[in-house]
Amino acid sequence: MALTDLLGEDFWARHTNPWSGYTRLPMGPVLLLGLYRRDWRMVGLTLLYVLLNPILFPEPESKDAWISRSVLGEQLWLEDGHEVFEANLPGLLNGLNAIAYCYGLYGAYKHNPRVTALGSGIALSCKLVYLDVLVRYYDEHAPVED
């Protein structure tokens, strides 16, 4: 069963809300900050927010926003049979994002602010480029509506 099938249409529709996307985007760095500070309340609230985020926001009236199109691009990408980690640009960006985030986790564990910040910054940068690639994929491959 494909990831898109497991998540369901309602999940994807709500996920395209710009408020959902733009408030979810900084959660990776916020989680690393909580881990670095050993602030377990911050860690718990961040994880709770990440879990609840897709259901907190309604489907948007318009899906023209950049962040909305990135979600639509990701959905289309997965529906077209691509994997999260493949030998292509989106897969490479996901891989680099994961490695950088793990580096940030290591920095937080070792209580090293430079390593934590560097890992977080690189991971977020990879995520933003990944989202932009998905926007372009969506703009090029989305079915044309009449």
N, C-alpha and C positions, 0 to 999 in steps of 0.2 A: 504494500500500500504506500502511495506517495505521501510525502510530508504535507503537501497541499491538501490532500484528502483528509489526513488526520486533523488538521487545524480547522477545516470547515470554512464555508463562505462567510459566515457571520464574523468569525475571527479576522479574516482578511479585510472585510468591509470596514470594521471598526478600526483596524490597524492602519487604514489609509487616512484617518483623521490627523491633520497636521499637529494638533495638540498632543496626540498620542506619540507621534514620531519625534517631535522636537523635545518633548519632556522625557522621552525614553533615551534619547541620544547621549545625554551626559551621565547616565546611570553607571556605566562602566568605570569612569574616573571617580565618581562618588563612592562606589563600592570599594575601589582601591584605597581611597582616602580613609574610609571607615576602617578597613583592615590595617592600614598603616598606623592609624591613631589608636587601634585596639578599642574602637568605639562600637561595641556589639549591638547597641541600640540602632546606630546609624546603619550598620550592616544589615540587621534584621528588617528595618524599615525600607531600605533600598531594595532588598530581595522581594519583600512583600509588594512594593510598588511595581517592580518589574513583572511580577506574576499577575497583578491586577490591571496593569496598564491597558492591555488589549480589550478589557471589558468596561473600563471606566468612561470611555469616550464613544459617542454615537457615530454612526457612519456619516461622513461629511456630505454636505450638499454638493460640493464640487470636489473633484479629484484632480484638479489641475496643478496643485501645489507641487513643488519639486519633491518634497518628502513623500507626498502621496504617490507620485509617479514612481518613486524608488520602491515602495512597497508593491505596487502593481507590477513593476519590472521584476522584482524578486519572485512574486507569485507566478508570473508568466515564464520566467527562467526555469523554475522548478517544474511547472506543468509541461514545458517543452522537453523534459527528460534530463535536464542537467542536474549535477550533484553539487552539494555545498562546497566540497573540496575536489576540484578537477584541475587538469593541466591546461588552464586557460586563465585569462586575466582575473575574472571574478574569483575563481578558485585560489589563485595565487594571493590575491588580496586578503581573502578569508584566512588562508594559511599564515600569512605575515601578521595579520591581526591577532590570531590565536597565539603565535609565538611571542609577539610583543606584549600581549596581555599577561601571558605566563611570566615573562620577565618582570612586568610590573608587580605581579603577585609575589614573586621571589623578593623583589625590593621591599614590598610591604612586610613580608614575613621577616626579613633581615633588618627591618626598620631603617632602610636606606632611602632617604628622600629623593636623591638624584635618580636612582634606578627605578623607583616607583613612578616618579614623574615622567621619566624617559619612556618607560614601557607604556604608560597610560597615553602619553602624547602620540607615540608611534601607532598604537592600536587605534586611537580615535581618528588619526589621519588616514590610516588604511580603511577604516569604516566609512569615512566620508567619501573617499575616492571610490570605494566599492559601491556605495549608494549612487554616486554619479554615473558609474558604468551601467548600473541597472536602469537608471532613468533613460540613458541613451538607448539601451536595449529595448525598453518599453516603447519609446518614441519611434523606433525603427520597426518593431515587430508586432505592436498591438493591432488587433483587428480594427479596421476602419468602421466607424459607426455612421449610419445614414442620417 
